[in-house]
């Protein structure tokens, strides 16, 4: 699995352009962890500024909000923090609240993805479909992530 390199930016920096192409960019990947990128003074009580999906192939995918409340999907830098986390001592990775633990076998296997885009083609929401359920990531002032288990 490879995510195209874009201009990576954080919430305060210039936004990368929308990633073109097929929405099934993550199909077949194995997610070993889902981590929020938090500004340390706010702790986990606040929402994450980004969400990083750590993959079994020693890669990660970073989802961040742009200033226009759209979602940017770029390669991650796990285990390092994104370069926009300055100073790094004030930021940390942590699991977002209310997400389930990694399933038996050590990873979620992605069976497909879906992107909801605005009229300009910018991503507003990404759904990462796994065998056990769906991760739904929504852009806004900060990130919102939830897991919807399969019935």
N, C-alpha and C positions, 0 to 999 in steps of 0.2 A: 504494500500500500504506500503510495506516495502522494503527498499533498503538494500542489504547486506552490513554490516560494513566491510570496508577494511582498509588498512593502509592509512589514510587520509594525504595528503600532499599538500602543495602549490607549486607555481612555483619554489621556490628555494630549496625545500626539496626533499627527496626521493619520488619517485612516487609509488602509490599503484598499485597493479597488476590489470589486466583487469578483469572486473566483468563478470563471466561466466554466461551462461544460456540464457533464452528466452529474446528476444529484446522487448517484450511487457510488460516490468517491471513496467510501469507507467499507463497502461490502466485503465480507470475508475477513476483516481485521478482528483480532482478539483484544478486547479492552481488559487490562489487568487492574486498572484503578481509574477513578474519576475524582479529580481534585479541584477545589476552588483556589483561586489566587486571591488572598485577602490582604488588605492593608492592616498591619498588626495593631495599631492603636484602636481600631474598631473591633478587633477580635472576630470570632465566628458569629457574633450577634448580628453583624452587618451582612449584607449580601456580597458574594464574591465579585471582584472586578473582572474576572475571567474564569473560564472553566477549561481545565486541561484533561484530555482523555489520554491516558498512558496506554500504549499498545505493546503487545508481546514482542514485536519486532524491534525493540529498542528505539522506538519513535514515539512521538506524541503529537496530538492535534490540539491547537489552542483556539478557543472561541472567545472573542472579546466584543464589547460594545463600542461602536463609533459614536461620535458626538451627535449624529443624526438618528440615534437609537436603532441603527441597523447592526447586523451581526457580521463580524469578520471571522473567517475561517483561515487559519494559517498554520504552518508547521510549528510545533511546540519546541521547547528547549529542555524538557525534563531530563535530568533532575534539577537543572538550573532554573531559576526564576526568569521570566521574560525580561529582556533588557530594559524595558520601560519602568521596571520596579526599582525606583531610585529614591532614597538609598535602599539597597537590598535588605539591610538590617530591619527595615520597617515593614517588610512584606513576608508572607509565608504561604506555603501550600497546606491545605487541610481538606479533609472530605466534607462536602456540603451536608448540611443537616437533612435528615429524612430520606437519604438514598440507601438502598439495601446494601448489605455486604456483598462482596464478590461471590458469585455462585460456586457450588462444588465444581472442581475442575480448574479453578483459579482464574477464569476469565469469562466475560460476556462475548459471545460471537455475534458480530454484526451481520444481519441478514438483508439490510437495506437502509437507505436514508431517504428523507424527504425534506425539501426546503420550501418554505413559504416566502415568496418574494413580493415586494411592492411594485408599483407601476413602473419604476425606474430599473427594476431587475435586482435591487438590493435585497439581501436575505434579512428577513425579520424573525424567522423562527426555523430551527433545525430539529428534525426528529431523527434520532438514531435508533433504528429498530434492531432489537436483539431477540434471541430465541425466547428469553424469559420475560421480555417487556420492552417498553420504549423509553429512551431518555429524551425529554423534550427540553430544549434550550431556547429561551426567549430573550431577545435584546430589549433594553429599556435604559433607564438611568444607570442601573447595574444589571447584572445577569440574574436570570431566574432559571433554575433547573429543577425538574421533577422526574420521577420514574413512575411510569404507568404499567403495572404488571399485566401480563396476559391472563385472561380469565381461564 
